[in-house]
Amino acid sequence: MDRWTRSVLVACSCVASVSCIGIEPESEDADETAVEWITCGGRVPDRTASTLSALPFQTLDRATVPAAASSIAWTWPTTTNEMANNFGAGRSYNEGHEGADLGGRRGDVIRAAAAGRVVYALSSCPDNDMRRDITCGNGWGNHVVIDHGRGVFTRYAHLQWLTVAVDATVTAGQTLGMLGHSGLSDGPHLHFELGTRARPFAACAAPQNFDRVYNPARLRYGAVPTTQAPPRWCRVSADEANVRATPNGTILRTLTHGASVTVVRAQGTWYSVRFRIDGRDWGGDASPAWISAQMLSCTQ
């Protein structure tokens, strides 16, 4: 996928429609907001030419994949099971191609490459040759982002339309939408990205970058994932982190930056933890305490 050039002078005429949960775009605890379905005011403006030029391109890692990816069961996101090895291909305006492309015909089914949760879904970019806007959706066009846990994400771009919305839990192989060529696309195909990101996605904001992108052709599709234990020791890396009775459940108390916890087990992007504070022990089987992994900095 060729992203927009820095010389774009015309503001994107597309507006993005996003179905999402109610979170504030800049909230450090955005992924922990109570699930209350809204429609982001109905329509969310896409980025303009000026905000496109201010957004840095994604950083490419050509040599590795995220360590946590080995513990995830991956499946092909299209029926072709063929992926172009064009990650990092030369571009005149950025570090290189930020994903890998999979060919197909308009309307082919696009599937989740692994189980996870939809954290971003943009669906209002035109997908026809007469009206197509190459800057719509930051060049990704209609696209879906899935959080697979432990900071690993995938993006599915240039879709014709979507069949999922934000906060949907998906299984590996579940339909996400149909192949198209919305946004900056030379023809119908899936632009597929593998990325990591520390902050939660803001579901009601304009499209957002990964912190780093990796070559998805390096993943082992159809292989049995390795068992990887959750990290053992963590500290609160955000200004504060809510401790909950269940993942995304009732708030029990709040820990401040730097507080230490011991991880008992992982469930998706949530950690069951133990800690002692104010003379009281928290966590354990009798009184579970859960914290979003995105609020923590951890070591084994």
N, C-alpha and C positions, 0 to 999 in steps of 0.2 A: 504494500500500500504506500503510495507516495503521499506524504502529508503535505499540508499547505505550504506555499513559499512565503518568505518574509515580506515579499513585495505585494501581497494582496492589498488592494486599495478599497475594495467594495465590501461593506459590512454584509455579513451573512444574512440572507433574507429569510432563512429557515427559522422557525421557532420549534423548540423541542417540547414534546409532551411527555411528562414523566409521571408514572404512578408510583408513589413511594410512601414510606412511613414518615411520620412527622419528626424530623431532626433539624437542628440548627446547623448550617453549613460549617461553622467554625468551632463547634462544640468539641472539646477534648474528649467528652464522654458520649459522643454522638451515637455510637452503636448500642448504648445502654438505654436510650430513650424508650419509654413505654410505647408499645406497638399500637398506633392509632392511625388507621388508613386515611390518608388525605390525597389530594391530587395536585399538590404544590400550587394551589391557586388556579388550577386548570391548565395553564401553559407557562413554560419556563423559557425565557429568551435564550437563544444560543449565544455563543461568543461573537463579538464584532471583530472587524479587522484589527482594531487597536488592541483588544485584549488577546487576540490570537498571537500577535507579535510579541506581547509581553510574557506569554507562557513559554517556559523553556521546553525544549524537546526532551524526550525520555533518555536516560542513560543506559547504554547497551553494555551487557556483559556477554562477550562472545565465547568465553572459555568454560563457563560452569552453568549449572542450574541450581536453584535453591536446595539446600540440604534436605529440607522437609518434603520436597517433591518425591523422594524415594519411598516415603511412607504412604503415598496416595495412589490409588488404583486408577490408571489413566485408560481412556478409550478414545477412539478416533471421533472427532467432532463432525465428520461428514461420512457419507457412504462410500466415497472413493478410496479412502485409506491411503491416499497419496498426498504428500506434503512437499511443496517446493522448498529446496534448501536455500532460500534467499534472505534469511535473517542477516542483517548487517550489510546487505548489498548497498553499493555506493549511492549516495544522494548528494546533490550540490548544496543542500541547505541544512543538513543535520548529520548526526554521526553515522546514519545508515538506516536501512529498513528495520522497523521496530518489531516485526513479527515474522510469521511464515504464512504463505498463501496456500490454500487448498482450492482446486478448481471445481467446477460443477455448472449446472444449469440454473437459471432463475427459478426459484420455487423449490429447489432441493431442500430437504430437511437438514437443519443444523442442530446438533445435539451437544449437551453438556459433556465435556471431556472428563469430568470427575464430579463426584457428589459435592454439594456445597450450598451456599445461600446467595441469591441474587442481591447484589448491593447497589447496582446501578442499571437503569434500563431507559434508553432514549429511543423514541419510536416515530418521530414526526418528520424525518428527512425524506424528501421526494425520491422515488426510485424509478424514474423513467428518463430516457435520454433527452426529452424535450425540456423538462423542468429541473433536472438534476443540478444541485448546488454543491460544488466540490468542497466548500468550507464547512458545510453543515455537519454538526456533531464533531467539531475540531478535525474534520477530515475523515473521521471514523464512520460518519453517516449513522444510520440506525445501528445501535450496538448494545450489548449486554456485558456486564462484568459480574463474575462469580467469585465469592470468597470461599476458598477451600480449607481455610484454617491455617494457623501458624504463619500468617503473613503471606501466603501464596494465593495468587489470583490468576484468572484467565479472562481475556476479552475476546468477544466475537463481533466482528465489525463488517460493515457494508451490507447489513441484512435488508431484505425486502420488507419484512414485517416481523413482529415479535409475538410470541405466544406465552410469555411469562412477564411478571411484574416484580418490582422490588419487594424484598423480604420473603419471596417464595423459596422454599427449600426444594432443591432439585437432586435427583439421583443421576448417577453416571449413565449417559445415553438418553436422558430425557430431552424431548424436543424443546428448543429455545426460540426457534423462529425459522424463517425461510431465507435461503441464499439469495442475495441480490447484488446490486452495485451502487448503493447510495453513498454519498460523500465522495471523497477523492479516490475514485476507482476507475481503472481502464476498461473494465468489463466484469461480468458476474463472477464472483469468487468470494471465499471466506478469508478475511484477514484475521489471523489467530495469534494472540499475544499471551505470553507467560510472564507474569510480573510479580514483584513484591512491593508492599507499601506499608508503612508504619501507622499512618493515620487512617481512621475510618473514612470511607467514601461518604460524601454529602449527597444524598439521593436526590435532593431538590435543587442542586446547583448545576452549573454548566459542566460539561465533560471534564474529567480530571485524569492526570497522568499517574502512572506507576512511578515509584521511586527509582526502580531499575527494571529493565526487561531482559529476558533470556531467550535463547533459541529453543522453541518448543519442539523442534525436530530431534532434540537430544533426549526427550522423555521416552520411557519404555512403555509403549502402548500395548495393552493386553497382558502385561507382566504382573505377577503377584507382587504386591508392595512389600517392602521390608518393614518389620515391626520397629517402631522408633518410640522410645519412652519419652514422656513429656519432660520438660526441664524440671529440675528439683528445687532450685533456689531462685527466687524472684524478688525484685524491688519495684515499688510503684514508680513508674517513670513519668506519668502525667502529674499535673498539679494535685489531683485527687482521683480516687477510684472508688466507686460504689461496691460494697460487699452485698451480695444478694443471696436469698434463700435457695433459689434455683436459677439456672441461666436465664437472664433477662426478667427475673421475677422480682419479688418484694425486696426493697432495699433494707438491709439490716443495720448498716452503719457505713461510714465513709473513712477510708484511709488516706492519709496525706502523702505527698511526694517523699520518696525514700523509705517508706515503711517496708519491712521485710515479711515475706510469706514463704511457706513451704508448699509446693504443689503435690497434691495427692493423686489426681488423675485429670485427664483432659476430656472434654466433650465438645467437639467442634472447635470454635474459637473461644471457649470458656474453660477456665481452670478451677477445679475444686481445690481449695487451699486450707491450710492451718496457720494460725498465728496467735500470739499472745499479746494482749494490750490491756492496760488499766487493770492488771491483775486477773484477767479472765482469758480462758482459752476459747478460741473460735475454730470452727471447722470440725471435720471428722464425720463418721457415719451417722452419729446421733443428731448432729446439728450442722448440716452441710453449709459451707460458705463458698460462694462462687464469685470470681472476678473475671472480667473480660481480659483475654490475653493481650489485647491491644493496649491495655493500660499498664502493662508490666514490661520490665527488662529482666531477662532470665539467663541463667547458666545451668549447665548440667551438674 
